[in-house]
Amino acid sequence: MRRVGIVGAAITPCKGHWVERTYYGLSQMAVKECLKDAAVSVKDVDGVVYGIYNDIFELAAIPEHPLHGIIGMTNKPGMRVTNGGATGAYAMLAA
């Protein structure tokens, strides 16, 4: 078994509604800031855990599939966690 870790974190500014950015644009913003926080590049990331509460809110079925390539994770493992209001906490636990 090898050691792994969460090395960076980021959050987009919280707003009631984003008119000027899409779900995918917000995701790109968060990933960019997370990589900056960790001082690594997307090439250094081996996989990703998505905490996505509800497909309906993203206006897409299985929104993590197109997102995977958009944030530079093509050909890397990814896992989605969905658990109602506890989605964020369970995504961190899964990571």
N, C-alpha and C positions, 0 to 999 in steps of 0.2 A: 504494500500500500504506500502511495506517495503522499507527501504533505501538500496541501493546497490551502489557499486562503483568499479572503476578500481583501484586496489591497487598495481599493479606492471607492469613494461614494460621492454621489451628487444628487441634487434634486432641482427640478425646474421651479421657477417662481410660481407660487400658488395663486391662481385666479379662479373666479367663478366660471369664466368662459373665455377661451382663447379664440379670437376671431382671426388673428393674423398668422396662426400656426396650426398645422394639422397634428394629429396623434404621432405621425411618423417624424415630423419636424421637431416636436418636443422630445421624442426619443433620441434623435440625433443630438440635440442640445445636451441632454442628460449624459449620454455616452461620452461625448466630447469632454464635458467637465469631469466626469469620472476618471477618464484616462489621464487627464491633466492632473487631477488630484493624486493619482497613483504614480505619476511620472513614468508611464509606460505607453506603448503604442498598441494598436489593435492586434498587431502581429504577436504580441506577448500574451494575449488572452487565449486560453485553451478552450473555453466554453462559456456558456451564458445560461442564467436562470431568469426567466421572465415571470414577473408577478403581474398578471393581467386579470382584473376583476371580472369583466363582463364583455363579451364580444359585441353586444348591442351598443354599448357606450362608444365603442371604437368604430362602429358602422362597418364592420367587416367580420366575416367568419374566419376563425383561426388567424387573427391579426399578427401573431408572432412569425408566421411563415414569410410574408414579404419583408417584415421588419428585420429579420435575420440578415438578409443581404444588404439592406439599407444601412445598417450599422456596422457592416464590415465583417460579419461572422460567417460568411459563406463557407461551407465545408467544415464547420466546427460544430460540435454537439451543442444542442440547446434543449432546455426543458421548461415547460410552462407550469406554473403553479396558480391555481384558482381556488380560493377558499373564502368567498364572501368578504366581509369587513376585515378579516384577518389575513387577506392575501399577502400584503407586504411583509408581515411577520413570518408567515410560512415560506415565502420566497427566500428570505434571509436564512431561515433554518435549513432550507433545501440546499442553498449555496454552500 
